[in-house]
Every structure is written in C-alpha cells, then in structure tokens.
Amino acid sequence: MLRMVSFVAMLAPSVSVVWAQWPQAPASALFIGNSYTFYNDLAGMVRQMAAAAGHDLYVESYAPGGYTFQQHSSDATTLSKIRSRAWDVVVLQEQSQRPSFPPSQVQNEVYPFARILADSIRANHPCTRIVFYMTWGRENGDPQNCQFYPPLCTYGGMQERLRSSYIEMAEENAAWTAPVGAAWREVRAQHPEIMLYAGDQSHPSLAGSYLAACVIYSTIFGSPEYLYTSSLDEAVYQPLQNVARTLVFDSLGVWKIGAFDPRAFADFTVHGDSVSFQNLSVFSDQFLWDFGDGNQSFVPLPSHVYALPGNFTVTLTAGNACLSDVYTFTVTIDTVPTDTVPTDTVPTDTVPTDTVPTDTVPTDTVPNFRADVRRNGAIHLYKENGMYWVWKSKSEDVRVRVYIYDAKGRKLATLDDYHPRMRADELPSGLMFWCVPGRGYGRLTNTYEK
C-alpha cells in the first residue's frame, strides 16, 4: 500500500513579478496561421519594422485561408516549414472563431492541436520562442454562432473568450501571448475613428494589420519603438503605436512574456564562517555560484566556508540550455575561526528542512514548507512515493488548476481539482516546476526512483 502524504501550499496574495528576457534580437520568425496572418502581409510588416530598427529578420509565412490548428498540426507543408531551420520565433494564429467557442469545446478542438504544434516546434529546436497571436472579435460579434453560445452575440463577449483561450494556450505550452486582440479592444474604445476592420467586419484593414505588427514586434523584440509606419498617416499610426506599447509592456505577466524563462533567486543562512545557500531559482537546471572570495561551485544547493571575515558579493547564475538569469546579493561574515578550511560541498549529514517527515502525516499546514512571496517560489523534495497535495485552495468550492513543467518548459501534467494531487511515481525524477496561473509558481525535486 502506498503511504499517503499531504503537501499543502498556502501562499500569500499573488505578487506579479516578471523577468522577460530578450537576450538578443531574433534573426528568424515563422508565421503559421490563416487569412488574419496573410492579409496585408503581416509577416512582411514585422520584418520591415525590424529592418527600420536595424535588425535583419528573416521571415516565412504559411497561412492558408480558414486554416485551423487541427489542420496545421498534420499539414505536410506546415511541418516541413517548422523543420526547415532552427527558428528563433514561431508565431501561431488559430482560426478566428474557434478559440471563442465554449470552453469545453475549445478544450477538445483547439488545445490538443496547439500542443501538437508546440511539441513539433520544440522537437525541431528546443530554444524556439513560441508566441500565440491573440486575434480579435468580429466587429459586431459572431451572428453565425450567436444562437448556440450567447457570448458570441457581441464583440465584447467574443473578444473576452478569445483573450482567455489564447492566454490559456500560452500557459499550457510555456509560451508567450502577443495580445493583438486586447490592443484591438483598446483602439476601438479610445479611437473609434480608426477603422481596424476590412469591409467584411472580420479581416484586418491596413491599420488593423499595422496594429498587429506593432504588438508582435514589441512582443518578440522587447522594443517599444516603431520606426516603420507603413503608408499610414500620423493621425492613425501614432495612436496605434501608443496602444501597442502600453498593452504589451504594462502587462507582461498577463501575456506570460518571460513567465517561463529562467529566474535566478537565492536565500542563505550564516553560521559563523559557514554559509548554507538555498537555491530558489525556477525554470533552470544549470547553476554557477560565485561566492565572492575567488571560489565557485556548480552544486545546486551548496554550503561554503569563508577563510576571512568581510562582506562578500555572491552571484548566482541560473539557466537552461537556452537562457540564463543572474541574481547578486551580499553575505557578511563577522568572525572566522583560525582552523577552518574553505569547502563548497553539500553537507551529507543533514536532512533538508523541507523533506516530508517519514513518521507523521501533515494536516492543514506544513511548517517547514518555504514560500518566498517576492517570487512566489518554493522548493520541495519528495523522498517517497505517495499522493501529494501540491496546492490547497482556501475555499472548498474553488477548483484549482496546477501545471507541472520540466526544466525546459515542457508541460508534464495538468491537475484540475478542488485539491489537486499527484503521485511521485507518475512524474519523472529530478527537477520540475509548478505553476498555478495568476497565483504562484515554484520548483520541486522528485527524488523517488521507480
């Protein structure tokens, strides 16, 4: 019989902190979509916007009219283009109506194929940045489907469903969202004189495509400046630029921009001349510690003995095969015994303070569970097989969705329940990360061996 152990994570109110990383300008981008991408040569607009800023961006686009993710996921041309080179960025756009359908329908008809495309992209090149291009609601809603789902009867209802679905696709695939649809809504509200739609009240006008290009350019380049203006008058392009700039950079966390990138963070405890370091980094599986005294270590959770007293600047570099992040802090050593010898090994005679006790079953709290609300991060070591609560809601009536990812951002599991649970033997051994959308994230290490 498997021993039952509860693991309860009750974090403080959500703190939205995002470290979006644009380490270098992308050199290549593939656009996969349909007519919303094809109209006015959106990929070409983004390329010209990059060129105006001095970037040489190679683009390709495959956008057959009306195409869905389901069709793209098995289309020979789509898959061939994905495999044609190690793309820096792939922009994915779903058919304009499908993501606005009822959630259960989107769950069955959209998300599985978004996942297939994301997996195909990462199988070709694990460091490709995947960006979901959030589209917009039709000018007066979707009369074709209004009778089946009332939210589609208005532009606002349709836009809200598109927004939710694209953000969830980004969460499920450790990707970013280019919030074109959200910017579209702001322009409609603030500048109704600007016509974003073509005559069919669905496809983009030149101004609409320009707005999309600004949002996508800022998303993938991290730049708030737009030197390319197409053939639009200043009275048109200036408001579009302002909305795009504000929408992207004021809400990076909402659009998941940087949400799955490595983040270096650490804490420490001083015992005389010895320092124990706790690594709170997320989405990282490679670490380099510089202890500030000429010594370094690649150990994830090191301890270090300083030979001299003083203030030492410690630097932790954490990352994966694609990106890295740096966290720097100061350690103060007041006194040093005369017979100490510097080491940087992990103590072998101590038990980590956050291991699951072997002789007790925690109830509603885990005193040794460490949560850092500045990062919403936590570390937990699973020493045994068993059933674990990875998150417990404060309300018995609220379902919680928890995503489990590997170190490279590939989703391993989705838990959706009032008290989500997982078994150690159903996940791989080693380092993983969990995320409760909008509420917290952290890392865990599964030491159970099958």
ZIPENOR-V464333 format. One record per residue. N is the residue number from 1. RES is the residue in three letters. PSI is psi in whole degrees, -180 to 180 (NA if undefined). D_CENTER is the distance of its C-alpha to the mean C-alpha in whole Angstrom. Layout:
n=<N	N>
res=<RES	RES>
psi=<PSI	PSI>
d_center=<D_CENTER	D_CENTER>
This chain:
n=<1	2	3	4	5	6	7	8	9	10	11	12	13	14	15	16	17	18	19	20	21	22	23	24	25	26	27	28	29	30	31	32	33	34	35	36	37	38	39	40	41	42	43	44	45	46	47	48	49	50	51	52	53	54	55	56	57	58	59	60	61	62	63	64	65	66	67	68	69	70	71	72	73	74	75	76	77	78	79	80	81	82	83	84	85	86	87	88	89	90	91	92	93	94	95	96	97	98	99	100	101	102	103	104	105	106	107	108	109	110	111	112	113	114	115	116	117	118	119	120	121	122	123	124	125	126	127	128	129	130	131	132	133	134	135	136	137	138	139	140	141	142	143	144	145	146	147	148	149	150	151	152	153	154	155	156	157	158	159	160	161	162	163	164	165	166	167	168	169	170	171	172	173	174	175	176	177	178	179	180	181	182	183	184	185	186	187	188	189	190	191	192	193	194	195	196	197	198	199	200	201	202	203	204	205	206	207	208	209	210	211	212	213	214	215	216	217	218	219	220	221	222	223	224	225	226	227	228	229	230	231	232	233	234	235	236	237	238	239	240	241	242	243	244	245	246	247	248	249	250	251	252	253	254	255	256	257	258	259	260	261	262	263	264	265	266	267	268	269	270	271	272	273	274	275	276	277	278	279	280	281	282	283	284	285	286	287	288	289	290	291	292	293	294	295	296	297	298	299	300	301	302	303	304	305	306	307	308	309	310	311	312	313	314	315	316	317	318	319	320	321	322	323	324	325	326	327	328	329	330	331	332	333	334	335	336	337	338	339	340	341	342	343	344	345	346	347	348	349	350	351	352	353	354	355	356	357	358	359	360	361	362	363	364	365	366	367	368	369	370	371	372	373	374	375	376	377	378	379	380	381	382	383	384	385	386	387	388	389	390	391	392	393	394	395	396	397	398	399	400	401	402	403	404	405	406	407	408	409	410	411	412	413	414	415	416	417	418	419	420	421	422	423	424	425	426	427	428	429	430	431	432	433	434	435	436	437	438	439	440	441	442	443	444	445	446	447	448	449	450>
res=<MET	LEU	ARG	MET	VAL	SER	PHE	VAL	ALA	MET	LEU	ALA	PRO	SER	VAL	SER	VAL	VAL	TRP	ALA	GLN	TRP	PRO	GLN	ALA	PRO	ALA	SER	ALA	LEU	PHE	ILE	GLY	ASN	SER	TYR	THR	PHE	TYR	ASN	ASP	LEU	ALA	GLY	MET	VAL	ARG	GLN	MET	ALA	ALA	ALA	ALA	GLY	HIS	ASP	LEU	TYR	VAL	GLU	SER	TYR	ALA	PRO	GLY	GLY	TYR	THR	PHE	GLN	GLN	HIS	SER	SER	ASP	ALA	THR	THR	LEU	SER	LYS	ILE	ARG	SER	ARG	ALA	TRP	ASP	VAL	VAL	VAL	LEU	GLN	GLU	GLN	SER	GLN	ARG	PRO	SER	PHE	PRO	PRO	SER	GLN	VAL	GLN	ASN	GLU	VAL	TYR	PRO	PHE	ALA	ARG	ILE	LEU	ALA	ASP	SER	ILE	ARG	ALA	ASN	HIS	PRO	CYS	THR	ARG	ILE	VAL	PHE	TYR	MET	THR	TRP	GLY	ARG	GLU	ASN	GLY	ASP	PRO	GLN	ASN	CYS	GLN	PHE	TYR	PRO	PRO	LEU	CYS	THR	TYR	GLY	GLY	MET	GLN	GLU	ARG	LEU	ARG	SER	SER	TYR	ILE	GLU	MET	ALA	GLU	GLU	ASN	ALA	ALA	TRP	THR	ALA	PRO	VAL	GLY	ALA	ALA	TRP	ARG	GLU	VAL	ARG	ALA	GLN	HIS	PRO	GLU	ILE	MET	LEU	TYR	ALA	GLY	ASP	GLN	SER	HIS	PRO	SER	LEU	ALA	GLY	SER	TYR	LEU	ALA	ALA	CYS	VAL	ILE	TYR	SER	THR	ILE	PHE	GLY	SER	PRO	GLU	TYR	LEU	TYR	THR	SER	SER	LEU	ASP	GLU	ALA	VAL	TYR	GLN	PRO	LEU	GLN	ASN	VAL	ALA	ARG	THR	LEU	VAL	PHE	ASP	SER	LEU	GLY	VAL	TRP	LYS	ILE	GLY	ALA	PHE	ASP	PRO	ARG	ALA	PHE	ALA	ASP	PHE	THR	VAL	HIS	GLY	ASP	SER	VAL	SER	PHE	GLN	ASN	LEU	SER	VAL	PHE	SER	ASP	GLN	PHE	LEU	TRP	ASP	PHE	GLY	ASP	GLY	ASN	GLN	SER	PHE	VAL	PRO	LEU	PRO	SER	HIS	VAL	TYR	ALA	LEU	PRO	GLY	ASN	PHE	THR	VAL	THR	LEU	THR	ALA	GLY	ASN	ALA	CYS	LEU	SER	ASP	VAL	TYR	THR	PHE	THR	VAL	THR	ILE	ASP	THR	VAL	PRO	THR	ASP	THR	VAL	PRO	THR	ASP	THR	VAL	PRO	THR	ASP	THR	VAL	PRO	THR	ASP	THR	VAL	PRO	THR	ASP	THR	VAL	PRO	THR	ASP	THR	VAL	PRO	ASN	PHE	ARG	ALA	ASP	VAL	ARG	ARG	ASN	GLY	ALA	ILE	HIS	LEU	TYR	LYS	GLU	ASN	GLY	MET	TYR	TRP	VAL	TRP	LYS	SER	LYS	SER	GLU	ASP	VAL	ARG	VAL	ARG	VAL	TYR	ILE	TYR	ASP	ALA	LYS	GLY	ARG	LYS	LEU	ALA	THR	LEU	ASP	ASP	TYR	HIS	PRO	ARG	MET	ARG	ALA	ASP	GLU	LEU	PRO	SER	GLY	LEU	MET	PHE	TRP	CYS	VAL	PRO	GLY	ARG	GLY	TYR	GLY	ARG	LEU	THR	ASN	THR	TYR	GLU	LYS>
psi=<139	136	135	127	135	137	114	128	107	95	161	171	145	136	116	102	125	133	83	134	122	79	-31	155	133	145	-11	145	133	129	122	121	-137	-145	-25	-25	-36	-40	132	18	66	-45	-40	-36	-46	-40	-44	-35	-41	-43	-38	-25	5	15	136	97	119	128	149	156	138	109	69	144	131	4	143	167	-36	-43	-43	-35	-21	9	128	-39	-43	-51	-35	-41	-40	-40	-3	-21	169	87	141	-38	139	124	124	127	121	162	145	-24	-36	-46	-11	-4	172	145	-42	-36	-41	-38	-34	-32	-12	-56	-42	-33	-28	-40	-41	-44	-44	-41	-40	-40	-46	-28	-33	-42	108	-18	4	132	121	128	123	122	99	121	-172	160	154	156	-39	34	-168	86	-25	-34	5	-42	-23	-23	99	-35	-22	-3	-16	158	-46	-43	-42	-42	-39	-39	-40	-45	-50	-43	-41	-38	-41	-36	-39	-44	-44	-22	17	50	179	160	130	105	57	-45	-38	-40	-38	-44	-40	-40	-42	-39	-41	-29	67	-14	-17	121	110	-18	150	-179	-21	3	21	-60	161	142	-179	-41	-40	-44	-36	-41	-45	-42	-41	-46	-46	-40	-48	-37	-46	-21	-17	27	135	7	138	104	-17	132	8	-142	21	151	155	-34	-17	-53	-30	-49	-37	-42	-44	-42	-45	-46	-47	-45	-42	-53	-17	-11	45	-41	-37	-39	5	21	112	-3	-27	17	157	140	118	133	148	160	170	160	130	130	86	-112	-1	139	127	126	136	124	111	18	151	157	43	142	10	132	144	121	131	113	-1	3	19	-4	149	166	147	3	134	-41	77	164	157	138	124	137	-21	153	163	-178	126	130	113	134	126	122	121	140	-169	-162	-10	-42	163	162	155	135	128	138	171	134	131	124	118	-45	151	121	152	-16	18	152	125	136	163	34	159	128	138	-7	13	155	128	141	-14	18	155	125	146	-10	3	158	111	151	-104	-4	154	98	-32	2	127	123	130	105	-15	-29	-3	34	154	152	140	136	120	114	-19	162	160	-176	131	140	121	-13	137	123	149	-23	136	-15	9	123	147	133	126	129	138	127	157	-178	-20	6	7	129	129	-33	153	124	127	101	175	-34	83	135	158	158	138	-32	-1	-1	155	158	155	-162	133	174	146	154	126	105	126	0	-32	167	164	-172	157	155	124	111	6	133	129	NA>
d_center=<37	34	34	32	30	28	24	24	21	22	20	21	20	16	15	13	12	9	10	9	11	13	16	18	19	18	21	21	19	20	20	20	21	25	27	24	23	27	29	30	28	24	23	26	26	22	24	27	25	24	27	29	26	28	25	26	23	25	23	24	24	25	25	28	29	28	26	23	20	23	25	23	22	25	27	28	28	24	24	26	24	21	23	25	23	20	18	16	14	15	15	15	18	19	23	23	24	23	19	22	24	24	21	23	24	20	19	22	22	19	16	18	19	15	14	18	17	13	15	18	16	15	18	20	17	15	13	13	10	10	10	11	15	15	19	22	24	28	30	32	30	30	34	34	32	33	35	33	30	31	28	28	32	30	28	26	26	24	22	20	20	18	16	15	15	13	10	10	10	7	6	9	8	5	5	6	9	12	14	18	19	18	20	23	23	24	26	28	29	29	31	33	35	33	33	29	31	33	36	35	32	29	29	28	31	31	29	27	25	26	23	21	21	21	17	16	18	16	13	13	16	15	19	20	24	25	28	29	30	31	35	34	36	35	35	32	30	30	29	26	25	25	23	20	20	20	17	14	15	16	13	10	8	10	8	5	6	6	3	3	7	10	11	15	17	21	24	27	31	34	37	40	39	36	32	30	26	23	20	17	15	11	10	13	16	19	20	23	25	28	30	32	35	35	33	30	28	26	26	23	25	28	31	33	37	38	41	42	41	39	36	33	30	27	24	21	20	17	15	14	16	14	13	15	15	18	19	23	26	29	31	35	38	41	43	43	46	48	48	44	43	39	37	33	33	31	34	35	37	35	32	29	29	26	28	29	33	35	37	36	34	32	32	30	29	28	29	28	24	23	20	19	18	17	14	14	14	17	19	21	23	25	28	29	29	29	27	24	23	19	19	22	22	25	26	28	27	24	21	18	15	14	11	12	11	13	12	11	8	11	11	14	15	15	17	19	22	24	23	21	22	22	24	24	26	23	21	21	22	20	17	14	12	11	9	12	10	11	13	12	11	13	14	17	20	22	25	27	29	30>
